[in-house]
């Protein structure tokens, strides 16, 4: 296995999830190609768990975490083609907020029970997974619980782990929707700047600067950039928990969803301009790697 680069490329890591969300098959291949060539396959393998349960939790029926570049890449490429299902992401995020002491996530109805359950799971993961494995489950539910448990142990941040716990809970307590696939279309000129978002130092600085230029709260701007740009999907199934998370977040920001969208449209062109140089650098890295690997067959992975 190739050793990871001493300087981890956070921007390429961030880009990967954006191209998957937007359903760009060719850009996903290029980005994976770069990440592997950069010696970051171990991260790629672990990140598959987070991407699965955050973007389309029902793909938990198919995912595996083999130490094999081709298998891992093929899983990513299948997720690109899914109609995204963000229910586990929404439920997990709300439960994480509750675990941190934020009771504003409650709506005062029966659905609050699920948030409480995952919040407790975050605090007592062993008890949760013991409970999950001891349920009387059919083969499909057992499979998702098993893969979610494995994915939970590969995730780094507590909110990422919460997505896996939420997926297991949804599989146990409700019908598992069918994973649906669509034909993907490559974006002619992919907006590389979307990969340089609030999860990168460069992106965070640009969003804060843009907020300053329009006299808007910088921390609120970071959240608007996430929901209205970074989290944008090519196609998404009805995901009530995801919708609920967005509604809750906008309320926390003291904005309606429409107001949030309008403010982001003011921020967006400023951010694009501020990230112009970084975007060009990112594009060059991704495109250059493809040609390097073409000229060096010993490092070119077979599925390209």
Secondary structure, DSSP 8 states (H G I E B T S, - for coil): -----SS--HHHHHHHHHHHHTT-HHHHHHHHHHHHHTT-HHHHHHHHHHHHHHHBGGGGGT----S-HHHHHHHHHHHHTB-BB-HHHHHHHHHHHHHTT-GGG--SSTTHHHHHHHHHHHH-HHHHHHHHHTS---HHHHHHHHHHHHHHHH--SHHHHHHHHHHHHHHHHS------B------TT--GGGGSSTTSHHHHHHHHHHHHHTT--HHHHHHHHIIIIIT--S-B---HHHHHHHHHHHHHTT--HHHHHHHHHHHHHHHHHHTHHHHHHHHHHHHHHHHHHHT-GGG--TT-
